[in-house]
Amino acid sequence: MQFFSSAVSTLQTLVVALGAGLAVWGVINLLEGYGSDNSGANAHVP
């Protein structure tokens, strides 16, 4: 039972780390998306 408990704890840590990584990636994606939606940024194009 000790091994099973240790394995579950390790899996929980991996899932939390994966979720945190996806959350950071998603926030960066959102910020990049908002940056490219700014039509005023292309004002220098003749």
mmCIF file of the N, C-alpha and C atoms, coordinates in Angstrom:
data_MODEL
# 
_entry.id   MODEL 
# 
loop_
_atom_site.group_PDB 
_atom_site.id 
_atom_site.type_symbol 
_atom_site.label_atom_id 
_atom_site.label_alt_id 
_atom_site.label_comp_id 
_atom_site.label_asym_id 
_atom_site.label_entity_id 
_atom_site.label_seq_id 
_atom_site.pdbx_PDB_ins_code 
_atom_site.Cartn_x 
_atom_site.Cartn_y 
_atom_site.Cartn_z 
_atom_site.occupancy 
_atom_site.B_iso_or_equiv 
_atom_site.pdbx_formal_charge 
_atom_site.auth_seq_id 
_atom_site.auth_comp_id 
_atom_site.auth_asym_id 
_atom_site.auth_atom_id 
_atom_site.pdbx_PDB_model_num 
ATOM 1   N N  . MET A 1 1  ? 0.831  -1.199 0.000   1.00 0.00 ? 1  MET A N  1 
ATOM 2   C CA . MET A 1 1  ? 0.000  0.000  0.000   1.00 0.00 ? 1  MET A CA 1 
ATOM 3   C C  . MET A 1 1  ? 0.871  1.257  0.000   1.00 0.00 ? 1  MET A C  1 
ATOM 4   N N  . GLN A 1 2  ? 2.039  1.176  0.584   1.00 0.00 ? 2  GLN A N  1 
ATOM 5   C CA . GLN A 1 2  ? 2.954  2.316  0.620   1.00 0.00 ? 2  GLN A CA 1 
ATOM 6   C C  . GLN A 1 2  ? 3.360  2.725  -0.800  1.00 0.00 ? 2  GLN A C  1 
ATOM 7   N N  . PHE A 1 3  ? 3.663  1.708  -1.637  1.00 0.00 ? 3  PHE A N  1 
ATOM 8   C CA . PHE A 1 3  ? 4.074  2.006  -3.006  1.00 0.00 ? 3  PHE A CA 1 
ATOM 9   C C  . PHE A 1 3  ? 2.931  2.672  -3.776  1.00 0.00 ? 3  PHE A C  1 
ATOM 10  N N  . PHE A 1 4  ? 1.713  2.159  -3.602  1.00 0.00 ? 4  PHE A N  1 
ATOM 11  C CA . PHE A 1 4  ? 0.553  2.719  -4.293  1.00 0.00 ? 4  PHE A CA 1 
ATOM 12  C C  . PHE A 1 4  ? 0.347  4.178  -3.895  1.00 0.00 ? 4  PHE A C  1 
ATOM 13  N N  . SER A 1 5  ? 0.465  4.455  -2.619  1.00 0.00 ? 5  SER A N  1 
ATOM 14  C CA . SER A 1 5  ? 0.298  5.823  -2.134  1.00 0.00 ? 5  SER A CA 1 
ATOM 15  C C  . SER A 1 5  ? 1.371  6.743  -2.718  1.00 0.00 ? 5  SER A C  1 
ATOM 16  N N  . SER A 1 6  ? 2.592  6.240  -2.795  1.00 0.00 ? 6  SER A N  1 
ATOM 17  C CA . SER A 1 6  ? 3.691  7.027  -3.360  1.00 0.00 ? 6  SER A CA 1 
ATOM 18  C C  . SER A 1 6  ? 3.457  7.283  -4.850  1.00 0.00 ? 6  SER A C  1 
ATOM 19  N N  . ALA A 1 7  ? 2.965  6.270  -5.563  1.00 0.00 ? 7  ALA A N  1 
ATOM 20  C CA . ALA A 1 7  ? 2.709  6.426  -6.996  1.00 0.00 ? 7  ALA A CA 1 
ATOM 21  C C  . ALA A 1 7  ? 1.612  7.460  -7.240  1.00 0.00 ? 7  ALA A C  1 
ATOM 22  N N  . VAL A 1 8  ? 0.554  7.430  -6.449  1.00 0.00 ? 8  VAL A N  1 
ATOM 23  C CA . VAL A 1 8  ? -0.536 8.394  -6.598  1.00 0.00 ? 8  VAL A CA 1 
ATOM 24  C C  . VAL A 1 8  ? -0.024 9.803  -6.338  1.00 0.00 ? 8  VAL A C  1 
ATOM 25  N N  . SER A 1 9  ? 0.804  9.950  -5.328  1.00 0.00 ? 9  SER A N  1 
ATOM 26  C CA . SER A 1 9  ? 1.349  11.268 -5.010  1.00 0.00 ? 9  SER A CA 1 
ATOM 27  C C  . SER A 1 9  ? 2.212  11.784 -6.161  1.00 0.00 ? 9  SER A C  1 
ATOM 28  N N  . THR A 1 10 ? 3.016  10.907 -6.741  1.00 0.00 ? 10 THR A N  1 
ATOM 29  C CA . THR A 1 10 ? 3.862  11.306 -7.865  1.00 0.00 ? 10 THR A CA 1 
ATOM 30  C C  . THR A 1 10 ? 3.010  11.706 -9.065  1.00 0.00 ? 10 THR A C  1 
ATOM 31  N N  . LEU A 1 11 ? 1.953  10.938 -9.343  1.00 0.00 ? 11 LEU A N  1 
ATOM 32  C CA . LEU A 1 11 ? 1.073  11.267 -10.461 1.00 0.00 ? 11 LEU A CA 1 
ATOM 33  C C  . LEU A 1 11 ? 0.383  12.603 -10.235 1.00 0.00 ? 11 LEU A C  1 
ATOM 34  N N  . GLN A 1 12 ? -0.034 12.871 -9.022  1.00 0.00 ? 12 GLN A N  1 
ATOM 35  C CA . GLN A 1 12 ? -0.673 14.156 -8.724  1.00 0.00 ? 12 GLN A CA 1 
ATOM 36  C C  . GLN A 1 12 ? 0.293  15.303 -9.012  1.00 0.00 ? 12 GLN A C  1 
ATOM 37  N N  . THR A 1 13 ? 1.543  15.135 -8.606  1.00 0.00 ? 13 THR A N  1 
ATOM 38  C CA . THR A 1 13 ? 2.541  16.179 -8.854  1.00 0.00 ? 13 THR A CA 1 
ATOM 39  C C  . THR A 1 13 ? 2.726  16.401 -10.345 1.00 0.00 ? 13 THR A C  1 
ATOM 40  N N  . LEU A 1 14 ? 2.789  15.323 -11.118 1.00 0.00 ? 14 LEU A N  1 
ATOM 41  C CA . LEU A 1 14 ? 2.952  15.443 -12.564 1.00 0.00 ? 14 LEU A CA 1 
ATOM 42  C C  . LEU A 1 14 ? 1.755  16.139 -13.197 1.00 0.00 ? 14 LEU A C  1 
ATOM 43  N N  . VAL A 1 15 ? 0.541  15.799 -12.773 1.00 0.00 ? 15 VAL A N  1 
ATOM 44  C CA . VAL A 1 15 ? -0.659 16.402 -13.341 1.00 0.00 ? 15 VAL A CA 1 
ATOM 45  C C  . VAL A 1 15 ? -0.710 17.896 -13.012 1.00 0.00 ? 15 VAL A C  1 
ATOM 46  N N  . VAL A 1 16 ? -0.367 18.244 -11.794 1.00 0.00 ? 16 VAL A N  1 
ATOM 47  C CA . VAL A 1 16 ? -0.367 19.659 -11.409 1.00 0.00 ? 16 VAL A CA 1 
ATOM 48  C C  . VAL A 1 16 ? 0.674  20.423 -12.223 1.00 0.00 ? 16 VAL A C  1 
ATOM 49  N N  . ALA A 1 17 ? 1.855  19.850 -12.391 1.00 0.00 ? 17 ALA A N  1 
ATOM 50  C CA . ALA A 1 17 ? 2.902  20.521 -13.168 1.00 0.00 ? 17 ALA A CA 1 
ATOM 51  C C  . ALA A 1 17 ? 2.466  20.686 -14.623 1.00 0.00 ? 17 ALA A C  1 
ATOM 52  N N  . LEU A 1 18 ? 1.847  19.672 -15.189 1.00 0.00 ? 18 LEU A N  1 
ATOM 53  C CA . LEU A 1 18 ? 1.365  19.746 -16.568 1.00 0.00 ? 18 LEU A CA 1 
ATOM 54  C C  . LEU A 1 18 ? 0.291  20.818 -16.703 1.00 0.00 ? 18 LEU A C  1 
ATOM 55  N N  . GLY A 1 19 ? -0.628 20.856 -15.750 1.00 0.00 ? 19 GLY A N  1 
ATOM 56  C CA . GLY A 1 19 ? -1.685 21.862 -15.773 1.00 0.00 ? 19 GLY A CA 1 
ATOM 57  C C  . GLY A 1 19 ? -1.118 23.270 -15.660 1.00 0.00 ? 19 GLY A C  1 
ATOM 58  N N  . ALA A 1 20 ? -0.128 23.465 -14.810 1.00 0.00 ? 20 ALA A N  1 
ATOM 59  C CA . ALA A 1 20 ? 0.480  24.788 -14.666 1.00 0.00 ? 20 ALA A CA 1 
ATOM 60  C C  . ALA A 1 20 ? 1.174  25.196 -15.960 1.00 0.00 ? 20 ALA A C  1 
ATOM 61  N N  . GLY A 1 21 ? 1.858  24.261 -16.584 1.00 0.00 ? 21 GLY A N  1 
ATOM 62  C CA . GLY A 1 21 ? 2.526  24.557 -17.852 1.00 0.00 ? 21 GLY A CA 1 
ATOM 63  C C  . GLY A 1 21 ? 1.528  24.941 -18.937 1.00 0.00 ? 21 GLY A C  1 
ATOM 64  N N  . LEU A 1 22 ? 0.424  24.215 -19.022 1.00 0.00 ? 22 LEU A N  1 
ATOM 65  C CA . LEU A 1 22 ? -0.609 24.546 -20.007 1.00 0.00 ? 22 LEU A CA 1 
ATOM 66  C C  . LEU A 1 22 ? -1.235 25.901 -19.725 1.00 0.00 ? 22 LEU A C  1 
ATOM 67  N N  . ALA A 1 23 ? -1.431 26.222 -18.452 1.00 0.00 ? 23 ALA A N  1 
ATOM 68  C CA . ALA A 1 23 ? -2.020 27.516 -18.090 1.00 0.00 ? 23 ALA A CA 1 
ATOM 69  C C  . ALA A 1 23 ? -1.098 28.658 -18.515 1.00 0.00 ? 23 ALA A C  1 
ATOM 70  N N  . VAL A 1 24 ? 0.196  28.520 -18.259 1.00 0.00 ? 24 VAL A N  1 
ATOM 71  C CA . VAL A 1 24 ? 1.151  29.564 -18.655 1.00 0.00 ? 24 VAL A CA 1 
ATOM 72  C C  . VAL A 1 24 ? 1.157  29.714 -20.175 1.00 0.00 ? 24 VAL A C  1 
ATOM 73  N N  . TRP A 1 25 ? 1.168  28.583 -20.890 1.00 0.00 ? 25 TRP A N  1 
ATOM 74  C CA . TRP A 1 25 ? 1.167  28.614 -22.348 1.00 0.00 ? 25 TRP A CA 1 
ATOM 75  C C  . TRP A 1 25 ? -0.103 29.289 -22.872 1.00 0.00 ? 25 TRP A C  1 
ATOM 76  N N  . GLY A 1 26 ? -1.223 29.009 -22.254 1.00 0.00 ? 26 GLY A N  1 
ATOM 77  C CA . GLY A 1 26 ? -2.487 29.617 -22.664 1.00 0.00 ? 26 GLY A CA 1 
ATOM 78  C C  . GLY A 1 26 ? -2.496 31.118 -22.443 1.00 0.00 ? 26 GLY A C  1 
ATOM 79  N N  . VAL A 1 27 ? -1.978 31.569 -21.315 1.00 0.00 ? 27 VAL A N  1 
ATOM 80  C CA . VAL A 1 27 ? -1.933 33.010 -21.040 1.00 0.00 ? 27 VAL A CA 1 
ATOM 81  C C  . VAL A 1 27 ? -1.034 33.708 -22.050 1.00 0.00 ? 27 VAL A C  1 
ATOM 82  N N  . ILE A 1 28 ? 0.115  33.118 -22.358 1.00 0.00 ? 28 ILE A N  1 
ATOM 83  C CA . ILE A 1 28 ? 1.017  33.713 -23.349 1.00 0.00 ? 28 ILE A CA 1 
ATOM 84  C C  . ILE A 1 28 ? 0.332  33.768 -24.710 1.00 0.00 ? 28 ILE A C  1 
ATOM 85  N N  . ASN A 1 29 ? -0.392 32.705 -25.071 1.00 0.00 ? 29 ASN A N  1 
ATOM 86  C CA . ASN A 1 29 ? -1.125 32.682 -26.332 1.00 0.00 ? 29 ASN A CA 1 
ATOM 87  C C  . ASN A 1 29 ? -2.155 33.802 -26.376 1.00 0.00 ? 29 ASN A C  1 
ATOM 88  N N  . LEU A 1 30 ? -2.890 33.994 -25.296 1.00 0.00 ? 30 LEU A N  1 
ATOM 89  C CA . LEU A 1 30 ? -3.894 35.057 -25.251 1.00 0.00 ? 30 LEU A CA 1 
ATOM 90  C C  . LEU A 1 30 ? -3.242 36.425 -25.425 1.00 0.00 ? 30 LEU A C  1 
ATOM 91  N N  . LEU A 1 31 ? -2.137 36.656 -24.711 1.00 0.00 ? 31 LEU A N  1 
ATOM 92  C CA . LEU A 1 31 ? -1.471 37.958 -24.798 1.00 0.00 ? 31 LEU A CA 1 
ATOM 93  C C  . LEU A 1 31 ? -0.951 38.214 -26.207 1.00 0.00 ? 31 LEU A C  1 
ATOM 94  N N  . GLU A 1 32 ? -0.410 37.191 -26.863 1.00 0.00 ? 32 GLU A N  1 
ATOM 95  C CA . GLU A 1 32 ? 0.069  37.357 -28.231 1.00 0.00 ? 32 GLU A CA 1 
ATOM 96  C C  . GLU A 1 32 ? -1.101 37.640 -29.167 1.00 0.00 ? 32 GLU A C  1 
ATOM 97  N N  . GLY A 1 33 ? -2.227 36.995 -28.927 1.00 0.00 ? 33 GLY A N  1 
ATOM 98  C CA . GLY A 1 33 ? -3.399 37.215 -29.760 1.00 0.00 ? 33 GLY A CA 1 
ATOM 99  C C  . GLY A 1 33 ? -3.902 38.641 -29.647 1.00 0.00 ? 33 GLY A C  1 
ATOM 100 N N  . TYR A 1 34 ? -3.945 39.184 -28.437 1.00 0.00 ? 34 TYR A N  1 
ATOM 101 C CA . TYR A 1 34 ? -4.406 40.554 -28.261 1.00 0.00 ? 34 TYR A CA 1 
ATOM 102 C C  . TYR A 1 34 ? -3.439 41.529 -28.941 1.00 0.00 ? 34 TYR A C  1 
ATOM 103 N N  . GLY A 1 35 ? -2.170 41.219 -28.913 1.00 0.00 ? 35 GLY A N  1 
ATOM 104 C CA . GLY A 1 35 ? -1.198 42.098 -29.548 1.00 0.00 ? 35 GLY A CA 1 
ATOM 105 C C  . GLY A 1 35 ? -1.388 42.182 -31.047 1.00 0.00 ? 35 GLY A C  1 
ATOM 106 N N  . SER A 1 36 ? -1.738 41.080 -31.701 1.00 0.00 ? 36 SER A N  1 
ATOM 107 C CA . SER A 1 36 ? -1.865 41.091 -33.153 1.00 0.00 ? 36 SER A CA 1 
ATOM 108 C C  . SER A 1 36 ? -3.206 41.630 -33.607 1.00 0.00 ? 36 SER A C  1 
ATOM 109 N N  . ASP A 1 37 ? -4.157 41.819 -32.689 1.00 0.00 ? 37 ASP A N  1 
ATOM 110 C CA . ASP A 1 37 ? -5.479 42.325 -33.060 1.00 0.00 ? 37 ASP A CA 1 
ATOM 111 C C  . ASP A 1 37 ? -5.502 43.851 -33.140 1.00 0.00 ? 37 ASP A C  1 
ATOM 112 N N  . ASN A 1 38 ? -4.408 44.496 -32.800 1.00 0.00 ? 38 ASN A N  1 
ATOM 113 C CA . ASN A 1 38 ? -4.381 45.944 -32.756 1.00 0.00 ? 38 ASN A CA 1 
ATOM 114 C C  . ASN A 1 38 ? -4.160 46.494 -34.160 1.00 0.00 ? 38 ASN A C  1 
ATOM 115 N N  . SER A 1 39 ? -5.214 46.972 -34.822 1.00 0.00 ? 39 SER A N  1 
ATOM 116 C CA . SER A 1 39 ? -5.080 47.481 -36.177 1.00 0.00 ? 39 SER A CA 1 
ATOM 117 C C  . SER A 1 39 ? -4.294 48.788 -36.202 1.00 0.00 ? 39 SER A C  1 
ATOM 118 N N  . GLY A 1 40 ? -4.263 49.515 -35.092 1.00 0.00 ? 40 GLY A N  1 
ATOM 119 C CA . GLY A 1 40 ? -3.497 50.746 -35.032 1.00 0.00 ? 40 GLY A CA 1 
ATOM 120 C C  . GLY A 1 40 ? -2.002 50.516 -35.128 1.00 0.00 ? 40 GLY A C  1 
ATOM 121 N N  . ALA A 1 41 ? -1.552 49.301 -34.868 1.00 0.00 ? 41 ALA A N  1 
ATOM 122 C CA . ALA A 1 41 ? -0.127 49.009 -34.928 1.00 0.00 ? 41 ALA A CA 1 
ATOM 123 C C  . ALA A 1 41 ? 0.375  49.019 -36.367 1.00 0.00 ? 41 ALA A C  1 
ATOM 124 N N  . ASN A 1 42 ? -0.514 48.911 -37.352 1.00 0.00 ? 42 ASN A N  1 
ATOM 125 C CA . ASN A 1 42 ? -0.110 48.902 -38.751 1.00 0.00 ? 42 ASN A CA 1 
ATOM 126 C C  . ASN A 1 42 ? -0.242 50.290 -39.377 1.00 0.00 ? 42 ASN A C  1 
ATOM 127 N N  . ALA A 1 43 ? -0.273 51.344 -38.580 1.00 0.00 ? 43 ALA A N  1 
ATOM 128 C CA . ALA A 1 43 ? -0.471 52.689 -39.089 1.00 0.00 ? 43 ALA A CA 1 
ATOM 129 C C  . ALA A 1 43 ? 0.698  53.142 -39.951 1.00 0.00 ? 43 ALA A C  1 
ATOM 130 N N  . HIS A 1 44 ? 1.884  52.533 -39.778 1.00 0.00 ? 44 HIS A N  1 
ATOM 131 C CA . HIS A 1 44 ? 3.048  52.957 -40.542 1.00 0.00 ? 44 HIS A CA 1 
ATOM 132 C C  . HIS A 1 44 ? 3.025  52.436 -41.968 1.00 0.00 ? 44 HIS A C  1 
ATOM 133 N N  . VAL A 1 45 ? 2.087  51.528 -42.283 1.00 0.00 ? 45 VAL A N  1 
ATOM 134 C CA . VAL A 1 45 ? 2.014  50.979 -43.655 1.00 0.00 ? 45 VAL A CA 1 
ATOM 135 C C  . VAL A 1 45 ? 1.315  51.985 -44.548 1.00 0.00 ? 45 VAL A C  1 
ATOM 136 N N  . PRO A 1 46 ? 1.945  52.377 -45.662 1.00 0.00 ? 46 PRO A N  1 
ATOM 137 C CA . PRO A 1 46 ? 1.342  53.394 -46.532 1.00 0.00 ? 46 PRO A CA 1 
ATOM 138 C C  . PRO A 1 46 ? 0.112  52.887 -47.276 1.00 0.00 ? 46 PRO A C  1 
# 
